Protein backbone atom coordinates (compact mmCIF):
# COMPACT_ATOMS: atom_id res chain seq x y z
CA UNK A 1 0.00 0.00 0.00
CA UNK A 2 1.41 3.38 -1.00
CA UNK A 3 1.52 5.92 1.83
CA UNK A 4 0.64 9.55 1.23
CA UNK A 5 2.75 12.42 2.53
CA UNK A 6 0.95 12.96 5.83
CA UNK A 7 0.52 9.22 6.49
CA UNK A 8 4.22 8.68 5.77
CA UNK A 9 5.24 11.38 8.23
CA UNK A 10 3.01 9.92 10.96
CA UNK A 11 4.32 6.42 10.26
CA UNK A 12 7.94 7.63 10.37
CA UNK A 13 7.30 9.42 13.65
CA UNK A 14 5.84 6.30 15.21
CA UNK A 15 8.80 4.28 13.94
CA UNK A 16 11.19 6.80 15.47
CA UNK A 17 9.43 6.52 18.82
CA UNK A 18 9.46 2.71 18.71
CA UNK A 19 13.10 2.41 17.61
CA UNK A 20 14.22 5.11 20.02
CA UNK A 21 12.40 3.45 22.92
CA UNK A 22 13.81 0.01 22.08
CA UNK A 23 17.37 1.36 21.73
CA UNK A 24 17.02 3.33 24.95
CA UNK A 25 15.81 0.30 26.91
CA UNK A 26 18.35 -2.12 25.39
CA UNK A 27 21.45 0.04 25.46
CA UNK A 28 20.45 1.67 28.72
CA UNK A 29 20.00 -1.74 30.35
CA UNK A 30 23.51 -2.83 29.33
CA UNK A 31 24.95 0.42 30.66
CA UNK A 32 22.91 0.18 33.87
CA UNK A 33 24.00 -3.36 34.76
CA UNK A 34 27.58 -2.70 33.68
CA UNK A 35 27.83 0.23 36.05
CA UNK A 36 26.04 -1.67 38.80
CA UNK A 37 28.43 -4.60 38.53
CA UNK A 38 31.45 -2.29 38.35
CA UNK A 39 30.59 -0.12 41.35
CA UNK A 40 28.18 -2.15 43.50
CA UNK A 41 29.10 -5.81 42.94
CA UNK A 42 28.10 -6.77 46.50
CA UNK A 43 24.49 -5.67 46.12
CA UNK A 44 23.64 -7.64 43.01
CA UNK A 45 20.41 -9.63 43.43
CA UNK A 46 20.76 -13.39 43.77
CA UNK A 47 19.26 -15.71 41.23
CA UNK A 48 16.60 -16.93 43.69
CA UNK A 49 15.14 -13.45 44.17
CA UNK A 50 13.73 -12.37 40.80
CA UNK A 51 11.82 -9.36 42.10
CA UNK A 52 13.28 -6.01 40.95
CA UNK A 53 15.39 -4.26 43.51
CA UNK A 54 15.20 -0.58 44.37
CA UNK A 55 17.82 0.50 41.80
CA UNK A 56 16.04 -1.59 39.16
CA UNK A 57 12.74 0.06 39.95
CA UNK A 58 14.47 3.41 39.72
CA UNK A 59 15.92 2.48 36.32
CA UNK A 60 12.53 1.28 35.05
CA UNK A 61 10.84 4.52 36.13
CA UNK A 62 13.64 6.62 34.67
CA UNK A 63 13.46 4.75 31.36
CA UNK A 64 9.66 5.13 31.30
CA UNK A 65 9.92 8.87 31.89
CA UNK A 66 12.55 9.28 29.16
CA UNK A 67 10.45 7.26 26.67
CA UNK A 68 7.36 9.32 27.50
CA UNK A 69 9.30 12.59 27.09
CA UNK A 70 10.69 11.34 23.78
CA UNK A 71 7.20 10.45 22.54
CA UNK A 72 5.80 13.81 23.69
CA UNK A 73 8.61 15.68 21.95
CA UNK A 74 8.08 13.83 18.66
CA UNK A 75 4.30 14.25 18.93
CA UNK A 76 4.56 18.00 19.60
CA UNK A 77 6.91 18.53 16.65
CA UNK A 78 4.66 16.51 14.33
CA UNK A 79 1.49 18.23 15.55
CA UNK A 80 3.07 21.65 15.01
CA UNK A 81 3.96 20.71 11.44
CA UNK A 82 0.43 19.45 10.83
CA UNK A 83 -1.32 22.35 12.56
CA UNK A 84 0.66 25.05 10.74
CA UNK A 85 -1.07 24.55 7.36
CA UNK A 86 -4.40 23.80 9.06
CA UNK A 87 -4.19 27.08 10.96
CA UNK A 88 -3.35 28.86 7.72
CA UNK A 89 -6.44 27.34 6.11
CA UNK A 90 -8.62 28.32 9.08
CA UNK A 91 -7.24 31.87 8.97
CA UNK A 92 -7.77 31.98 5.21
CA UNK A 93 -11.40 30.85 5.48
CA UNK A 94 -12.05 33.51 8.11
CA UNK A 95 -10.38 36.24 6.02
CA UNK A 96 -12.20 35.21 2.84
CA UNK A 97 -15.53 35.12 4.73
CA UNK A 98 -14.80 38.70 5.83
CA UNK A 99 -14.34 39.69 2.19
CA UNK A 100 -10.54 39.71 1.93
CA UNK A 101 -10.23 37.88 -1.39
CA UNK A 102 -6.59 38.99 -1.76
CA UNK A 103 -5.54 36.64 1.06
CA UNK A 104 -3.13 33.88 0.06
CA UNK A 105 -1.65 31.32 2.46
CA UNK A 106 2.00 30.29 2.20
CA UNK A 107 3.23 27.06 3.79
CA UNK A 108 6.97 26.51 4.17
CA UNK A 109 7.02 22.76 4.89
CA UNK A 110 5.55 20.88 1.93
CA UNK A 111 6.61 17.42 3.10
CA UNK A 112 3.14 16.88 4.60
CA UNK A 113 1.55 16.35 1.19
CA UNK A 114 -2.17 16.55 1.97
CA UNK A 115 -1.81 19.52 4.31
CA UNK A 116 0.19 21.48 1.72
CA UNK A 117 -2.36 20.59 -0.99
CA UNK A 118 -5.12 21.83 1.30
CA UNK A 119 -3.41 25.23 1.44
CA UNK A 120 -3.01 25.20 -2.36
CA UNK A 121 -6.72 24.42 -2.76
CA UNK A 122 -7.60 27.31 -0.45
CA UNK A 123 -5.45 29.69 -2.53
CA UNK A 124 -7.06 28.39 -5.73
CA UNK A 125 -10.52 28.91 -4.23
CA UNK A 126 -9.63 32.47 -3.17
CA UNK A 127 -8.23 33.20 -6.64
CA UNK A 128 -11.37 31.91 -8.38
CA UNK A 129 -13.65 33.81 -6.01
CA UNK A 130 -11.66 36.98 -6.62
CA UNK A 131 -11.81 36.52 -10.38
CA UNK A 132 -15.55 35.77 -10.29
CA UNK A 133 -16.18 38.84 -8.14
CA UNK A 134 -14.18 41.04 -10.49
CA UNK A 135 -15.98 39.59 -13.52
CA UNK A 136 -19.35 40.09 -11.80
CA UNK A 137 -18.50 43.72 -11.09
CA UNK A 138 -17.28 44.20 -14.67
CA UNK A 139 -20.43 42.59 -16.08
CA UNK A 140 -22.71 44.77 -13.99
CA UNK A 141 -20.91 47.91 -15.13
CA UNK A 142 -20.83 46.78 -18.77
CA UNK A 143 -24.50 45.81 -18.84
CA UNK A 144 -25.47 49.11 -17.22
CA UNK A 145 -23.38 50.95 -19.82
CA UNK A 146 -24.88 49.08 -22.77
CA UNK A 147 -28.47 49.49 -21.53
CA UNK A 148 -28.03 53.17 -20.73
CA UNK A 149 -27.57 54.30 -24.35
CA UNK A 150 -30.79 52.92 -25.90
CA UNK A 151 -32.82 53.72 -22.77
CA UNK A 152 -31.53 57.32 -22.78
CA UNK A 153 -32.39 57.71 -26.47
CA UNK A 154 -35.86 56.25 -25.95
CA UNK A 155 -36.47 58.47 -22.95
CA UNK A 156 -35.34 61.57 -24.85
CA UNK A 157 -37.48 60.78 -27.89
CA UNK A 158 -40.57 59.97 -25.84
CA UNK A 159 -40.12 63.06 -23.71
CA UNK A 160 -39.74 65.15 -26.86
CA UNK A 161 -42.95 63.65 -28.28
CA UNK A 162 -44.79 64.25 -25.00
CA UNK A 163 -43.65 67.90 -24.85
CA UNK A 164 -44.34 68.57 -28.52
CA UNK A 165 -40.70 69.03 -29.47
CA UNK A 166 -40.93 66.22 -32.03
CA UNK A 167 -43.74 65.68 -34.47
CA UNK A 168 -45.39 62.29 -33.89
CA UNK A 169 -44.96 61.12 -37.48
CA UNK A 170 -43.94 57.80 -38.98
CA UNK A 171 -40.24 58.67 -39.02
CA UNK A 172 -40.21 59.25 -35.26
CA UNK A 173 -41.93 55.95 -34.56
CA UNK A 174 -39.49 54.12 -36.85
CA UNK A 175 -36.58 55.59 -34.86
CA UNK A 176 -38.21 54.47 -31.63
CA UNK A 177 -38.78 51.01 -33.07
CA UNK A 178 -35.11 50.74 -34.10
CA UNK A 179 -34.03 51.52 -30.54
CA UNK A 180 -36.52 49.02 -29.11
CA UNK A 181 -35.28 46.32 -31.50
CA UNK A 182 -31.68 47.06 -30.53
CA UNK A 183 -32.61 46.86 -26.85
CA UNK A 184 -34.43 43.58 -27.47
CA UNK A 185 -31.37 42.13 -29.25
CA UNK A 186 -29.11 43.19 -26.39
CA UNK A 187 -31.38 41.54 -23.83
CA UNK A 188 -31.53 38.34 -25.91
CA UNK A 189 -27.74 38.27 -26.25
CA UNK A 190 -27.37 38.67 -22.49
CA UNK A 191 -29.89 35.89 -21.95
CA UNK A 192 -28.03 33.51 -24.28
CA UNK A 193 -24.69 34.14 -22.58
CA UNK A 194 -26.22 33.77 -19.11
CA UNK A 195 -27.81 30.46 -20.11
CA UNK A 196 -24.49 29.27 -21.50
CA UNK A 197 -22.62 30.20 -18.31
CA UNK A 198 -25.16 28.29 -16.22
CA UNK A 199 -25.15 25.29 -18.58
CA UNK A 200 -28.83 25.79 -19.43
CA UNK A 201 -28.59 26.87 -23.07
CA UNK A 202 -30.61 24.23 -24.93
CA UNK A 203 -30.67 23.52 -28.66
CA UNK A 204 -33.27 21.65 -30.69
CA UNK A 205 -31.20 19.49 -33.01
CA UNK A 206 -32.77 18.37 -36.27
CA UNK A 207 -31.72 17.47 -39.77
CA UNK A 208 -31.42 20.79 -41.59
CA UNK A 209 -30.62 21.93 -45.09
CA UNK A 210 -28.10 24.48 -43.83
CA UNK A 211 -27.54 26.05 -47.24
CA UNK A 212 -31.20 27.11 -47.42
CA UNK A 213 -31.05 28.64 -43.93
CA UNK A 214 -27.91 30.57 -44.84
CA UNK A 215 -29.38 31.89 -48.10
CA UNK A 216 -32.52 33.01 -46.28
CA UNK A 217 -30.50 34.90 -43.68
CA UNK A 218 -28.18 36.55 -46.19
CA UNK A 219 -31.18 37.74 -48.21
CA UNK A 220 -32.63 39.33 -45.07
CA UNK A 221 -29.26 40.91 -44.27
CA UNK A 222 -28.63 42.24 -47.78
CA UNK A 223 -29.60 45.84 -46.99
CA UNK A 224 -27.43 45.91 -43.85
CA UNK A 225 -24.41 44.64 -45.78
CA UNK A 226 -25.11 46.91 -48.76
CA UNK A 227 -24.97 49.97 -46.50
CA UNK A 228 -21.50 48.81 -45.41
CA UNK A 229 -20.43 48.35 -49.04
CA UNK A 230 -20.26 44.58 -48.66
CA UNK A 231 -21.69 41.67 -50.60
CA UNK A 232 -21.94 37.97 -49.81
CA UNK A 233 -20.22 35.16 -51.71
CA UNK A 234 -21.62 31.71 -50.88
CA UNK A 235 -19.68 28.45 -51.03
CA UNK A 236 -22.06 25.98 -49.45
CA UNK A 237 -22.51 22.24 -49.28
CA UNK A 238 -25.92 20.88 -50.20
CA UNK A 239 -25.70 17.98 -47.77
CA UNK A 240 -28.06 18.09 -44.77
CA UNK A 241 -26.54 18.61 -41.32
CA UNK A 242 -27.72 18.17 -37.73
CA UNK A 243 -28.15 21.49 -35.92
CA UNK A 244 -30.60 23.92 -34.37
CA UNK A 245 -31.38 26.11 -37.41
CA UNK A 246 -32.71 28.99 -35.29
CA UNK A 247 -29.57 29.18 -33.16
CA UNK A 248 -27.26 28.81 -36.17
CA UNK A 249 -29.07 31.68 -37.91
CA UNK A 250 -28.66 33.71 -34.72
CA UNK A 251 -24.92 33.00 -34.66
CA UNK A 252 -24.49 33.77 -38.36
CA UNK A 253 -26.43 37.02 -38.02
CA UNK A 254 -24.18 38.06 -35.13
CA UNK A 255 -21.10 37.41 -37.30
CA UNK A 256 -22.54 39.35 -40.24
CA UNK A 257 -23.49 42.28 -38.01
CA UNK A 258 -19.99 42.28 -36.59
CA UNK A 259 -18.53 42.29 -40.11
CA UNK A 260 -20.82 45.11 -41.24
CA UNK A 261 -19.56 47.28 -38.36
CA UNK A 262 -15.85 46.53 -38.40
CA UNK A 263 -14.85 45.06 -41.79
CA UNK A 264 -13.90 46.99 -44.92
CA UNK A 265 -16.20 47.11 -47.96
CA UNK A 266 -15.83 44.04 -50.12
CA UNK A 267 -16.62 40.35 -50.07
CA UNK A 268 -18.08 38.41 -47.19
CA UNK A 269 -17.35 34.76 -48.01
CA UNK A 270 -19.58 32.22 -46.27
CA UNK A 271 -18.45 28.60 -46.53
CA UNK A 272 -20.01 25.42 -45.20
CA UNK A 273 -18.59 21.91 -45.44
CA UNK A 274 -18.76 18.44 -43.92
CA UNK A 275 -15.43 16.89 -42.85
CA UNK A 276 -14.94 13.76 -40.78
CA UNK A 277 -18.55 13.81 -39.52
CA UNK A 278 -18.17 17.44 -38.38
CA UNK A 279 -19.90 20.44 -39.88
CA UNK A 280 -17.86 23.57 -40.55
CA UNK A 281 -19.35 27.01 -41.11
CA UNK A 282 -16.96 29.91 -41.69
CA UNK A 283 -17.37 33.60 -42.49
CA UNK A 284 -14.40 35.53 -43.92
CA UNK A 285 -14.38 39.30 -44.42
CA UNK A 286 -12.03 41.62 -46.34
CA UNK A 287 -10.13 42.96 -43.35
CA UNK A 288 -8.66 44.87 -41.64
CA UNK A 289 -8.76 41.91 -39.23
CA UNK A 290 -8.88 41.72 -35.47
CA UNK A 291 -5.68 42.95 -33.79
CA UNK A 292 -3.42 40.04 -32.88
CA UNK A 293 -3.47 40.89 -29.18
CA UNK A 294 -7.28 40.65 -29.18
CA UNK A 295 -7.55 37.34 -31.08
CA UNK A 296 -7.39 35.19 -27.90
CA UNK A 297 -10.22 37.31 -26.45
CA UNK A 298 -12.38 37.57 -29.56
CA UNK A 299 -15.22 35.58 -27.97
CA UNK A 300 -15.06 37.23 -24.55
CA UNK A 301 -18.11 39.34 -23.77
CA UNK A 302 -17.66 43.13 -23.80
CA UNK A 303 -14.03 42.82 -24.95
CA UNK A 304 -13.34 45.48 -27.58
CA UNK A 305 -10.35 47.44 -28.80
CA UNK A 306 -9.63 50.52 -26.69
CA UNK A 307 -9.74 52.82 -29.75
CA UNK A 308 -12.97 51.28 -31.05
CA UNK A 309 -15.50 53.98 -31.91
CA UNK A 310 -18.08 51.69 -33.50
CA UNK A 311 -21.50 51.29 -31.93
CA UNK A 312 -21.61 47.72 -30.68
CA UNK A 313 -22.33 45.88 -27.47
CA UNK A 314 -19.31 43.57 -27.58
CA UNK A 315 -21.61 40.57 -27.15
CA UNK A 316 -21.99 39.33 -30.72
CA UNK A 317 -19.07 36.91 -30.92
CA UNK A 318 -19.65 35.79 -27.31
CA UNK A 319 -23.13 34.70 -28.43
CA UNK A 320 -21.56 32.82 -31.37
CA UNK A 321 -19.25 30.96 -28.97
CA UNK A 322 -22.17 30.12 -26.67
CA UNK A 323 -24.22 28.67 -29.54
CA UNK A 324 -21.27 26.61 -30.83
CA UNK A 325 -20.66 25.23 -27.34
CA UNK A 326 -24.35 24.37 -26.96
CA UNK A 327 -24.03 22.28 -30.15
CA UNK A 328 -21.11 20.38 -28.60
CA UNK A 329 -18.65 22.15 -30.85
CA UNK A 330 -16.30 25.11 -30.79
CA UNK A 331 -15.52 28.33 -32.60
CA UNK A 332 -12.21 29.73 -33.85
CA UNK A 333 -11.06 33.14 -34.96
CA UNK A 334 -8.01 33.70 -37.14
CA UNK A 335 -6.68 35.89 -39.94
CA UNK A 336 -6.54 34.63 -43.51
CA UNK A 337 -3.81 35.28 -46.04
CA UNK A 338 -5.58 38.46 -47.22
CA UNK A 339 -5.61 39.92 -43.72
CA UNK A 340 -9.31 39.40 -43.19
CA UNK A 341 -10.94 37.91 -40.12
CA UNK A 342 -12.29 34.37 -40.34
CA UNK A 343 -14.86 33.16 -37.83
CA UNK A 344 -15.30 29.37 -38.03
CA UNK A 345 -17.85 27.25 -36.22
CA UNK A 346 -17.45 23.50 -35.95
CA UNK A 347 -19.89 21.02 -34.42
CA UNK A 348 -20.68 17.28 -34.71
CA UNK A 349 -23.14 16.53 -37.46
C-alpha positions as CSV (number, residue, x, y, z in Angstrom):
1,X,0.0,0.0,0.0
2,X,1.4,3.4,-1.0
3,X,1.5,5.9,1.8
4,X,0.6,9.6,1.2
5,X,2.8,12.4,2.5
6,X,0.9,13.0,5.8
7,X,0.5,9.2,6.5
8,X,4.2,8.7,5.8
9,X,5.2,11.4,8.2
10,X,3.0,9.9,11.0
11,X,4.3,6.4,10.3
12,X,7.9,7.6,10.4
13,X,7.3,9.4,13.6
14,X,5.8,6.3,15.2
15,X,8.8,4.3,13.9
16,X,11.2,6.8,15.5
17,X,9.4,6.5,18.8
18,X,9.5,2.7,18.7
19,X,13.1,2.4,17.6
20,X,14.2,5.1,20.0
21,X,12.4,3.5,22.9
22,X,13.8,0.0,22.1
23,X,17.4,1.4,21.7
24,X,17.0,3.3,24.9
25,X,15.8,0.3,26.9
26,X,18.3,-2.1,25.4
27,X,21.5,0.0,25.5
28,X,20.4,1.7,28.7
29,X,20.0,-1.7,30.3
30,X,23.5,-2.8,29.3
31,X,24.9,0.4,30.7
32,X,22.9,0.2,33.9
33,X,24.0,-3.4,34.8
34,X,27.6,-2.7,33.7
35,X,27.8,0.2,36.0
36,X,26.0,-1.7,38.8
37,X,28.4,-4.6,38.5
38,X,31.5,-2.3,38.3
39,X,30.6,-0.1,41.3
40,X,28.2,-2.1,43.5
41,X,29.1,-5.8,42.9
42,X,28.1,-6.8,46.5
43,X,24.5,-5.7,46.1
44,X,23.6,-7.6,43.0
45,X,20.4,-9.6,43.4
46,X,20.8,-13.4,43.8
47,X,19.3,-15.7,41.2
48,X,16.6,-16.9,43.7
49,X,15.1,-13.5,44.2
50,X,13.7,-12.4,40.8
51,X,11.8,-9.4,42.1
52,X,13.3,-6.0,40.9
53,X,15.4,-4.3,43.5
54,X,15.2,-0.6,44.4
55,X,17.8,0.5,41.8
56,X,16.0,-1.6,39.2
57,X,12.7,0.1,39.9
58,X,14.5,3.4,39.7
59,X,15.9,2.5,36.3
60,X,12.5,1.3,35.1
61,X,10.8,4.5,36.1
62,X,13.6,6.6,34.7
63,X,13.5,4.7,31.4
64,X,9.7,5.1,31.3
65,X,9.9,8.9,31.9
66,X,12.5,9.3,29.2
67,X,10.5,7.3,26.7
68,X,7.4,9.3,27.5
69,X,9.3,12.6,27.1
70,X,10.7,11.3,23.8
71,X,7.2,10.4,22.5
72,X,5.8,13.8,23.7
73,X,8.6,15.7,21.9
74,X,8.1,13.8,18.7
75,X,4.3,14.2,18.9
76,X,4.6,18.0,19.6
77,X,6.9,18.5,16.6
78,X,4.7,16.5,14.3
79,X,1.5,18.2,15.6
80,X,3.1,21.6,15.0
81,X,4.0,20.7,11.4
82,X,0.4,19.4,10.8
83,X,-1.3,22.3,12.6
84,X,0.7,25.0,10.7
85,X,-1.1,24.6,7.4
86,X,-4.4,23.8,9.1
87,X,-4.2,27.1,11.0
88,X,-3.4,28.9,7.7
89,X,-6.4,27.3,6.1
90,X,-8.6,28.3,9.1
91,X,-7.2,31.9,9.0
92,X,-7.8,32.0,5.2
93,X,-11.4,30.8,5.5
94,X,-12.0,33.5,8.1
95,X,-10.4,36.2,6.0
96,X,-12.2,35.2,2.8
97,X,-15.5,35.1,4.7
98,X,-14.8,38.7,5.8
99,X,-14.3,39.7,2.2
100,X,-10.5,39.7,1.9
101,X,-10.2,37.9,-1.4
102,X,-6.6,39.0,-1.8
103,X,-5.5,36.6,1.1
104,X,-3.1,33.9,0.1
105,X,-1.6,31.3,2.5
106,X,2.0,30.3,2.2
107,X,3.2,27.1,3.8
108,X,7.0,26.5,4.2
109,X,7.0,22.8,4.9
110,X,5.5,20.9,1.9
111,X,6.6,17.4,3.1
112,X,3.1,16.9,4.6
113,X,1.5,16.3,1.2
114,X,-2.2,16.6,2.0
115,X,-1.8,19.5,4.3
116,X,0.2,21.5,1.7
117,X,-2.4,20.6,-1.0
118,X,-5.1,21.8,1.3
119,X,-3.4,25.2,1.4
120,X,-3.0,25.2,-2.4
121,X,-6.7,24.4,-2.8
122,X,-7.6,27.3,-0.5
123,X,-5.5,29.7,-2.5
124,X,-7.1,28.4,-5.7
125,X,-10.5,28.9,-4.2
126,X,-9.6,32.5,-3.2
127,X,-8.2,33.2,-6.6
128,X,-11.4,31.9,-8.4
129,X,-13.7,33.8,-6.0
130,X,-11.7,37.0,-6.6
131,X,-11.8,36.5,-10.4
132,X,-15.5,35.8,-10.3
133,X,-16.2,38.8,-8.1
134,X,-14.2,41.0,-10.5
135,X,-16.0,39.6,-13.5
136,X,-19.3,40.1,-11.8
137,X,-18.5,43.7,-11.1
138,X,-17.3,44.2,-14.7
139,X,-20.4,42.6,-16.1
140,X,-22.7,44.8,-14.0
141,X,-20.9,47.9,-15.1
142,X,-20.8,46.8,-18.8
143,X,-24.5,45.8,-18.8
144,X,-25.5,49.1,-17.2
145,X,-23.4,51.0,-19.8
146,X,-24.9,49.1,-22.8
147,X,-28.5,49.5,-21.5
148,X,-28.0,53.2,-20.7
149,X,-27.6,54.3,-24.3
150,X,-30.8,52.9,-25.9
151,X,-32.8,53.7,-22.8
152,X,-31.5,57.3,-22.8
153,X,-32.4,57.7,-26.5
154,X,-35.9,56.2,-25.9
155,X,-36.5,58.5,-23.0
156,X,-35.3,61.6,-24.9
157,X,-37.5,60.8,-27.9
158,X,-40.6,60.0,-25.8
159,X,-40.1,63.1,-23.7
160,X,-39.7,65.2,-26.9
161,X,-42.9,63.7,-28.3
162,X,-44.8,64.3,-25.0
163,X,-43.7,67.9,-24.8
164,X,-44.3,68.6,-28.5
165,X,-40.7,69.0,-29.5
166,X,-40.9,66.2,-32.0
167,X,-43.7,65.7,-34.5
168,X,-45.4,62.3,-33.9
169,X,-45.0,61.1,-37.5
170,X,-43.9,57.8,-39.0
171,X,-40.2,58.7,-39.0
172,X,-40.2,59.2,-35.3
173,X,-41.9,55.9,-34.6
174,X,-39.5,54.1,-36.9
175,X,-36.6,55.6,-34.9
176,X,-38.2,54.5,-31.6
177,X,-38.8,51.0,-33.1
178,X,-35.1,50.7,-34.1
179,X,-34.0,51.5,-30.5
180,X,-36.5,49.0,-29.1
181,X,-35.3,46.3,-31.5
182,X,-31.7,47.1,-30.5
183,X,-32.6,46.9,-26.9
184,X,-34.4,43.6,-27.5
185,X,-31.4,42.1,-29.3
186,X,-29.1,43.2,-26.4
187,X,-31.4,41.5,-23.8
188,X,-31.5,38.3,-25.9
189,X,-27.7,38.3,-26.2
190,X,-27.4,38.7,-22.5
191,X,-29.9,35.9,-21.9
192,X,-28.0,33.5,-24.3
193,X,-24.7,34.1,-22.6
194,X,-26.2,33.8,-19.1
195,X,-27.8,30.5,-20.1
196,X,-24.5,29.3,-21.5
197,X,-22.6,30.2,-18.3
198,X,-25.2,28.3,-16.2
199,X,-25.2,25.3,-18.6
200,X,-28.8,25.8,-19.4
201,X,-28.6,26.9,-23.1
202,X,-30.6,24.2,-24.9
203,X,-30.7,23.5,-28.7
204,X,-33.3,21.7,-30.7
205,X,-31.2,19.5,-33.0
206,X,-32.8,18.4,-36.3
207,X,-31.7,17.5,-39.8
208,X,-31.4,20.8,-41.6
209,X,-30.6,21.9,-45.1
210,X,-28.1,24.5,-43.8
211,X,-27.5,26.0,-47.2
212,X,-31.2,27.1,-47.4
213,X,-31.0,28.6,-43.9
214,X,-27.9,30.6,-44.8
215,X,-29.4,31.9,-48.1
216,X,-32.5,33.0,-46.3
217,X,-30.5,34.9,-43.7
218,X,-28.2,36.5,-46.2
219,X,-31.2,37.7,-48.2
220,X,-32.6,39.3,-45.1
221,X,-29.3,40.9,-44.3
222,X,-28.6,42.2,-47.8
223,X,-29.6,45.8,-47.0
224,X,-27.4,45.9,-43.9
225,X,-24.4,44.6,-45.8
226,X,-25.1,46.9,-48.8
227,X,-25.0,50.0,-46.5
228,X,-21.5,48.8,-45.4
229,X,-20.4,48.4,-49.0
230,X,-20.3,44.6,-48.7
231,X,-21.7,41.7,-50.6
232,X,-21.9,38.0,-49.8
233,X,-20.2,35.2,-51.7
234,X,-21.6,31.7,-50.9
235,X,-19.7,28.5,-51.0
236,X,-22.1,26.0,-49.5
237,X,-22.5,22.2,-49.3
238,X,-25.9,20.9,-50.2
239,X,-25.7,18.0,-47.8
240,X,-28.1,18.1,-44.8
241,X,-26.5,18.6,-41.3
242,X,-27.7,18.2,-37.7
243,X,-28.1,21.5,-35.9
244,X,-30.6,23.9,-34.4
245,X,-31.4,26.1,-37.4
246,X,-32.7,29.0,-35.3
247,X,-29.6,29.2,-33.2
248,X,-27.3,28.8,-36.2
249,X,-29.1,31.7,-37.9
250,X,-28.7,33.7,-34.7
251,X,-24.9,33.0,-34.7
252,X,-24.5,33.8,-38.4
253,X,-26.4,37.0,-38.0
254,X,-24.2,38.1,-35.1
255,X,-21.1,37.4,-37.3
256,X,-22.5,39.4,-40.2
257,X,-23.5,42.3,-38.0
258,X,-20.0,42.3,-36.6
259,X,-18.5,42.3,-40.1
260,X,-20.8,45.1,-41.2
261,X,-19.6,47.3,-38.4
262,X,-15.8,46.5,-38.4
263,X,-14.8,45.1,-41.8
264,X,-13.9,47.0,-44.9
265,X,-16.2,47.1,-48.0
266,X,-15.8,44.0,-50.1
267,X,-16.6,40.3,-50.1
268,X,-18.1,38.4,-47.2
269,X,-17.3,34.8,-48.0
270,X,-19.6,32.2,-46.3
271,X,-18.5,28.6,-46.5
272,X,-20.0,25.4,-45.2
273,X,-18.6,21.9,-45.4
274,X,-18.8,18.4,-43.9
275,X,-15.4,16.9,-42.9
276,X,-14.9,13.8,-40.8
277,X,-18.6,13.8,-39.5
278,X,-18.2,17.4,-38.4
279,X,-19.9,20.4,-39.9
280,X,-17.9,23.6,-40.5
281,X,-19.4,27.0,-41.1
282,X,-17.0,29.9,-41.7
283,X,-17.4,33.6,-42.5
284,X,-14.4,35.5,-43.9
285,X,-14.4,39.3,-44.4
286,X,-12.0,41.6,-46.3
287,X,-10.1,43.0,-43.4
288,X,-8.7,44.9,-41.6
289,X,-8.8,41.9,-39.2
290,X,-8.9,41.7,-35.5
291,X,-5.7,43.0,-33.8
292,X,-3.4,40.0,-32.9
293,X,-3.5,40.9,-29.2
294,X,-7.3,40.6,-29.2
295,X,-7.5,37.3,-31.1
296,X,-7.4,35.2,-27.9
297,X,-10.2,37.3,-26.4
298,X,-12.4,37.6,-29.6
299,X,-15.2,35.6,-28.0
300,X,-15.1,37.2,-24.5
301,X,-18.1,39.3,-23.8
302,X,-17.7,43.1,-23.8
303,X,-14.0,42.8,-25.0
304,X,-13.3,45.5,-27.6
305,X,-10.4,47.4,-28.8
306,X,-9.6,50.5,-26.7
307,X,-9.7,52.8,-29.7
308,X,-13.0,51.3,-31.1
309,X,-15.5,54.0,-31.9
310,X,-18.1,51.7,-33.5
311,X,-21.5,51.3,-31.9
312,X,-21.6,47.7,-30.7
313,X,-22.3,45.9,-27.5
314,X,-19.3,43.6,-27.6
315,X,-21.6,40.6,-27.2
316,X,-22.0,39.3,-30.7
317,X,-19.1,36.9,-30.9
318,X,-19.6,35.8,-27.3
319,X,-23.1,34.7,-28.4
320,X,-21.6,32.8,-31.4
321,X,-19.2,31.0,-29.0
322,X,-22.2,30.1,-26.7
323,X,-24.2,28.7,-29.5
324,X,-21.3,26.6,-30.8
325,X,-20.7,25.2,-27.3
326,X,-24.4,24.4,-27.0
327,X,-24.0,22.3,-30.1
328,X,-21.1,20.4,-28.6
329,X,-18.6,22.2,-30.8
330,X,-16.3,25.1,-30.8
331,X,-15.5,28.3,-32.6
332,X,-12.2,29.7,-33.8
333,X,-11.1,33.1,-35.0
334,X,-8.0,33.7,-37.1
335,X,-6.7,35.9,-39.9
336,X,-6.5,34.6,-43.5
337,X,-3.8,35.3,-46.0
338,X,-5.6,38.5,-47.2
339,X,-5.6,39.9,-43.7
340,X,-9.3,39.4,-43.2
341,X,-10.9,37.9,-40.1
342,X,-12.3,34.4,-40.3
343,X,-14.9,33.2,-37.8
344,X,-15.3,29.4,-38.0
345,X,-17.9,27.2,-36.2
346,X,-17.5,23.5,-36.0
347,X,-19.9,21.0,-34.4
348,X,-20.7,17.3,-34.7
349,X,-23.1,16.5,-37.5
